[in-house]
Amino acid sequence: MTPAEIDELRRRLHEAEETLKAIRQGDVDALVVGASDDTDVYMIGGDPDICRSFLDMMEIGAAAIDNTGRVLYANAVLADLLGRPLPELEGMRLAELTGDPALEREILAGTLRRRRIPLGPEGAERQVMLSCGKLRLGTVSGHAVTFTDFTEQLAAERSRQNEKAALAIIACANEPVFVCDTLGRITHLSGAAAALAGSEAIGRPLSAVMELSVGDGTGLLTLGEIVAQAIEGLPVQGIEAVAAEGTPFYLISAAPLQVPGETVSGCVITMVDLSQRKAAERHQQLLLRELDHRVKNTLALVMSISRRTMHSEDTLEGYQKAFTARIQALAATHNLLAAKSWSDISIRDVLVRELAPYNEGFSQRILVEVPEVEIEPRSAIALGLVIHELATNATKYGSLSTPEGQVRVCGIPCSDDLAGVVCLEWLERGGPPVSEPTRTGFGQTVIRHAFAYAEGGGAEVSFEPDGLRCRVSVPTGV
Amino acid sequence: MRRLVLYVAGQTPKSLAAISNLRRICEESLPGQYEVEVIDLKQNPRLAKEHSIVAIPTLVRELPVPIRKIIGDLSDKEQVLVNLKLDME
């Protein structure tokens, strides 16, 4: 043999040894067998096309990866999930495919079986359940990884949860809430609405279960028209309505029921019970009218006091002093009445308040012994003015003008034919001798006429030598 | 002229790995130096005769001569580079 032939033999021997070594080490997974005219390829460990066909038939995303994390095969479903062409996937690392190197490490380590992951291009990510298991393809060990897209199921589940929450919200609403379909029939209602409309309301038109009279001037004369308008997509807000019995009052609002991106599927009607608010408004109106009435009366009284004081006083100083004192007396009773919201007040309270300025500095000079009787505001104002005039006169001319004088105010029996009045006596003793005045001043006029507005009301003044005695019959008005 | 021929058998794991590895090695370490041809012996087994291919995958450095063969999926980059650069100085 020539040296060249020997070298060729050595080269072939080396090549044969390398081939055997590669086969033994599992570096190859196919062999060429047969004679030159009948050559074929034999797959070691089975034909991997079976695995590929199997993956292609799967309805979920699937891939086979080798033990370095490289994608050997992937199916079209996975390519769709990833938004990439299928040929691009093969040869890619799983870490690159999922964007999660840690995930690839866990799969290759065999420590991950299932996990929910986001998958796909940014902005169009899908929620998938990744499952994996060991796989052997020919001479290669690897892993089979599947990706089950449950985005739709998740959305459906969220939708169910949202619907449950929405139904719970409606059911728990304190106010009556009705949900109607496009035909105006009730599909859902809150507990408060069920209490009003009855348990048989579902499936019936709202106008059939709620007899309400809608306020005039709105252009919407019936509840049915409000519902129809809302179903047509036009919200209705703040329409007042009243039940057939005249109460309660409701504030009705209706809005189209519309999921974003979809057509109107009905309407939502809420009804706020206005009964308490209406009652409060009526009460407020009543109070305003009453206040107006009282202010007018008070102004008339002040003008009368001013005019009469002017006639009875000779000097401006005297007028100013007397007028101020009378207005203060009027204000004292007003304060008492205001503290009791202009309801009835006790005679004793009026007396104590009006006489307080005259008892200062003297002990028990004015003794008040009256029964615990309440009188109406009008009588209280009159009594306050009368007591003020009596006390002023006593200070100027009567028993309170001397240190020894006293006044006793007490309740006395009334005549049998006097109903609705309480009788009091003002008795002055210990003062200077008393004689009938020569002229009738403002004080006497007030005393004699203050209670004449009511039947049985009045006053009688006696100028006894030992002191003045005044008996008044105060209408209680109660 | 430099030319490589990679013999594969359809899409067996080793064939796919070899194609992927060869593409990476050429791009990273031998850019523009080789013309590469991939021959699928599953489609045409008779082409194995030209380079007496027995095991798949096998990479053949056809040019420059002498011909050199690397058997396996070419995952050992250093071994591949050593074999491709032998006898080239």
Boltz contact constraints between the chains, C-beta under 6 A:
constraints:
  - contact:
      token1: [A, 18]
      token2: [B, 71]
      max_distance: 6.0
  - contact:
      token1: [A, 19]
      token2: [B, 54]
      max_distance: 6.0
  - contact:
      token1: [A, 19]
      token2: [B, 55]
      max_distance: 6.0
  - contact:
      token1: [A, 22]
      token2: [B, 55]
      max_distance: 6.0
  - contact:
      token1: [A, 22]
      token2: [B, 71]
      max_distance: 6.0
  - contact:
      token1: [A, 22]
      token2: [B, 72]
      max_distance: 6.0
  - contact:
      token1: [A, 23]
      token2: [B, 55]
      max_distance: 6.0
  - contact:
      token1: [A, 27]
      token2: [B, 72]
      max_distance: 6.0
  - contact:
      token1: [A, 28]
      token2: [B, 55]
      max_distance: 6.0
  - contact:
      token1: [A, 28]
      token2: [B, 56]
      max_distance: 6.0
  - contact:
      token1: [A, 29]
      token2: [B, 12]
      max_distance: 6.0
  - contact:
      token1: [A, 29]
      token2: [B, 14]
      max_distance: 6.0
  - contact:
      token1: [A, 30]
      token2: [B, 9]
      max_distance: 6.0
  - contact:
      token1: [A, 30]
      token2: [B, 12]
      max_distance: 6.0
  - contact:
      token1: [A, 30]
      token2: [B, 56]
      max_distance: 6.0
  - contact:
      token1: [A, 31]
      token2: [B, 55]
      max_distance: 6.0
  - contact:
      token1: [A, 32]
      token2: [B, 48]
      max_distance: 6.0
  - contact:
      token1: [A, 32]
      token2: [B, 53]
      max_distance: 6.0
  - contact:
      token1: [A, 32]
      token2: [B, 54]
      max_distance: 6.0
  - contact:
      token1: [A, 36]
      token2: [B, 49]
      max_distance: 6.0
  - contact:
      token1: [A, 39]
      token2: [B, 45]
      max_distance: 6.0
  - contact:
      token1: [A, 39]
      token2: [B, 46]
      max_distance: 6.0
  - contact:
      token1: [A, 39]
      token2: [B, 48]
      max_distance: 6.0
  - contact:
      token1: [A, 40]
      token2: [B, 45]
      max_distance: 6.0
  - contact:
      token1: [A, 41]
      token2: [B, 9]
      max_distance: 6.0
  - contact:
      token1: [A, 41]
      token2: [B, 41]
      max_distance: 6.0
  - contact:
      token1: [A, 41]
      token2: [B, 42]
      max_distance: 6.0
  - contact:
      token1: [A, 41]
      token2: [B, 45]
      max_distance: 6.0
  - contact:
      token1: [A, 48]
      token2: [B, 12]
      max_distance: 6.0
  - contact:
      token1: [A, 66]
      token2: [B, 13]
      max_distance: 6.0
  - contact:
      token1: [A, 72]
      token2: [B, 13]
      max_distance: 6.0
  - contact:
      token1: [A, 72]
      token2: [B, 16]
      max_distance: 6.0
  - contact:
      token1: [A, 91]
      token2: [B, 20]
      max_distance: 6.0
  - contact:
      token1: [A, 137]
      token2: [B, 13]
      max_distance: 6.0
  - contact:
      token1: [A, 138]
      token2: [B, 12]
      max_distance: 6.0
  - contact:
      token1: [A, 138]
      token2: [B, 13]
      max_distance: 6.0
  - contact:
      token1: [A, 140]
      token2: [B, 13]
      max_distance: 6.0
